[in-house]
Amino acid sequence: MKTVLVLAASLLISVTAFAETNKSNNKKEKESESVALVENVNTLQLSGSVVDEKNKETLAGATIVVDGKKYYSDLDGNFFISDVTPGKYQMVVELISYEPVSLEVVLNKNQNLNIGLLQK
């Protein structure tokens, strides 16, 4: 009889502990989903193209540095930076044999920039 009572008590404790753990995990999942939704709402996109200022040819492989993080223009001179939070950013655009360009960009909506570089 003692064995049955001990087994029943153990089973009850195990079920209760499992239910509490499951409830805690569900709460954490819902919290992380909420954070993800908030992050998606507050992110913007910064895109544009890099061209030669004089002849308007696109410049492939230009380095676009936004607050210390590097991005590069594609073969058509275009760049695309996603998941940017609203705010003020320092940008530097560089390419070998061209003068670097420094910009301050204030993002409060998605922006498309056209950046012209002058040859040295």
N, C-alpha and C positions, 0 to 999 in steps of 0.2 A: 504494500500500500504506500509506504514511504517513497518507493521508487517512482510510482505513478504520479504522486503529488509533486515530487522534485522535477520530473520530466514536464509536467503540465506547467509548473511555475517557470521553468527555463524556456519553454515554448512561448509563453505569454510575454516574458521579458524580451525575447528575441524579436517577436512580431512588433512589439511596441518600439524597440530601438530601430528596426528596419523602417517602420512608418515615419519616425521622426527624421531619419537620414534622408529618406525619399522626399519628404516635405521640404527640408533644407535645400536639397539639390534643385528642386523645382523653383524655389524662390530665387536661388542664385542664377538659374537660367533666365528667368524673367527679368532680373536686374540687368544682366549682360545684354539681353535683347533691347531693353530700354536705352542703355548707353549707346548701343550701335545705332539705333534710330536717331538719337540726338546728334551723334557725330555726323551722320549722313545729311541731316538737315542743315548743319552749319558749315558744310564744306563747299568750296567753289572751285572753278577751273580757270587756269591761266594758260592761254595759248597765244600763238602768233607766228610770225615769220621773220627771218633774218635775211636781209638783202644788201647788196652793194649799193651804197647811197647814190653813186653817180650813174651807173648803167642799169640799176634795178634788177640785176640778176640775183637769183636766190643763192644763198650761201649754205652749203651742206657742212655739217660737222662743227658748227659754231658752238662754243661752250656758253651755256646760260647758267649763271650761279645765282641762286635765290637763297639768301640768308645762309650761305655756306654749303648748300646742297647743289650738286652739279647735275645739269640736264644737257642734252645735245639736240641740235637741229637735225632733222632727217635729210634725206637726199634732195628733197624739194625745199629745204630751208625752213621747214615748219617745226614747231615744238608744241608739246602739250603737257601741261602739268595739272594733275587732278588732285583732289582731296586737300586743297589749300584752305585754311581757315581764314575768315575775314580779318583784315588788319593791314598794317603798313610793312612793306618789304623792301629791302635793298637788293637790286639786281645789277649784275655786271655781265655784259655780253662780250665775248672775246673770240678772235679767230686769228691764226697766224697771218702776218703781213697786213693786218687791219688794226686801226686804233680801237682800243676797248671803249665801250660805252657803259656809263654808270647811270642807273635810273632808280628813282624811288617810286614804288607802285603802291597805291592804296586800293585794296580790294574790298569792295562791299557788294559786288556782284561779279558774275563771270566776265572776264575781260579777254579781248583779242588785241594783241599789240603787234605793230609792224615796226621793226627796228632796223634802221639803216646804219651800216658801218662804212667808214671811209678808209681807203687804202693808205698805208704809210708812205 
